[in-house]
Structures are given as C-alpha cells and as structure tokens.
Amino acid sequence: MSDVGEQPVGEVWTPLKILSWAVPFLKEKGVETPRLDVECLLADVLGCDRLRVYLQYDRPLSSDERTKLRDGVGRRARREPLAYILGGREFFGHLFTVGPGVLIPRPESEMLVEEAVEVLNALPEEDRTVLDLGTGSGCLALSLALAVPGARVWAVDFSPEALSIARRNAELLNVLSQVQFRRGSWFDALREGDPDRFSVVVCNPPYLTSQDWAVLSPEISQYEPLSALQGGEDGLEAYRALRVGLSSRLTSGGWAFLELNANLSGKTEDLFADWTRRNILPDLQGLPRVLSLQAPSSLDSPLQGV
C-alpha cells in the first residue's frame, strides 16, 4: 500500500498503519487536511465515529475494508472532495446526501437558516411560506422544513440532477410532504397554483468572479458544479436576476436572505439600494455574509423602482 495499490502479501494493515502511510501520501498530493480526511475515511470504512477509530487502532482491516479504504484514499489524492467520497455532509444538524451534481453545503450558509427560522417562528403557522431559490442538495429548504413547525417550502433549481438529490434528501429526512420542488430559473420556475408571495425567500446564489475562479482549489474547480458557483465576470449576475421582481414575491413585511461573497458585499448591497430596509449581517469571523431585505408592510409606501 505504499501507493494506492495492492497490500503486500503477508503484511497486516491496521488503522494506525493506514494513518502512518496515507497521511503523508495525501499531504504530498496537496490535500490541506490529510489527517482529518484519513480519519474520516477510516471511520466510514469501519462504521464508527472518528474517536472510535483510535479505540481499535490495532485491529487488522479485512480485505473488503482495505479495498474500500484504498479507493477512498485514491479518490482523495485526485482531489475529489471528501463529502463526495463519503456521500454526505452534515448541515444544521442533519446529514445531507451530496454528489457531483450539487454544491457541498458550507457551515456559513447556516446563517441563512438561522435568520429565516427567527422570522418564520414569529408568524402564525398558516403564514409560514418559504421559497428557496437554487436549492441544490436542499440543505436550506429542508433544514427550514425541519426547524419550523408547519412551514410550507418551495424549492427551485434549474438542474434536474440537483432536484433529484434534493428530493432524495427530503425522503431521507421525512419532510417530503412539506416541500414542493420546481425546476426552472429563479421565479420563473413557479407554477400556477403556487403562492404568489412568500413570507421568506432564501438563496445562496453563484457569486464567484472570474478572478476568484482562477485561485480555487481543485476540489472546487474540478468537481463542484460550475452553475452553482460562477456569478459571471463580476460575480453579481445572479443578484441582478434576483432583484427583478423580488419585492413582488414577498408578502407584506416579508424577508429575503441572500448569501454574499464577502469581497462583493458593498457592490451587492448597491444593487438593492431602493430597499429602505436592508442590512448586511456578519458571520462568526466578522465577514459580511448575508444580505437581509425586508419588504414594506401594508402600512408603508410601496418600494419604488424595484
């Protein structure tokens, strides 16, 4: 196993020995977190959590376990994301199936869920309607369905593959009855009979610029879907599309929460300058992460030019 090949005859491979071989092997291939990744691969192969890997560090691996581990290390050495190899990623306390057709959920996107939950829980149950634009794996839509009693959620994506994965996640998380899936581009995906307006709109749009793309790791640039990442030359293409008609899709006093490229927060906010109720919310690192927008209530003057 000095390379991703067959185990030498008569040699016993234990988790400890795997770590001593695979960690420097992945480090040499440019993997940023080689020890963590090998621990996760071992935990998956052994069917336990990472701590228990060390409680059985001297247990010989079976032939099937070695084969699965060798395949996982080889894929990671080719810089395939760990989440795709393992088949899932935890988000907001739940495990979501992921694959090459969807963006891997990131912890910073949990802010969108947290803000939306606060708004929705303050509403009567009959008013708890949510639109998730660009749902991908469904991590935002399904997390809200799970966290907010009575929430009715519409999840939109242009990719059939993404919608298939999102539906599968809804089945696994037992919220399929709460979520309607729609294929299409942004608001155009909604059908006759769907709500005209929603209490909350959430979106993690593609927002990487051409300059951002040039310095991405292979895990992202070679494996994750371009359509979920590239925001045009200046990274703002999706926000321009979202701005058109957004106010007409929110209920009186309704909220939209849009994830931001921290380097483009000012330019993004400028696109929504007509919204008098807007705010940029920082993440735990103090970086601008979410643009919150509130539609006027029935007592306010309507938005102009939106």
Secondary structure, 3 states (H helix, E strand, C coil): CCCCCCCCCCCCCCHHHHHHHHHHHHHHCCCCCHHHHHHHHHHHHHCCCHHHHHHCCCCCCCHHHHHHHHHHHHHHHCCCCHHHHHCEEEECCEEEECCCCCCCCCHHHHHHHHHHHHHHHCCCHHHCEEEEECCCCCHHHHHHHHHCCCCEEEEEECCHHHHHHHHHHHHHCCCHHHEEEEECCHHHHCCCCCCCCEEEEEECCCCECHHHHHCCCHHHHCCCCHHHCECCCCCCHHHHHHHCCCHHHEEEEEEEEEECCHHHHHHHHHHCCCCCCEEEEECCCCCEEEEEEECCCCCCCCCCCC
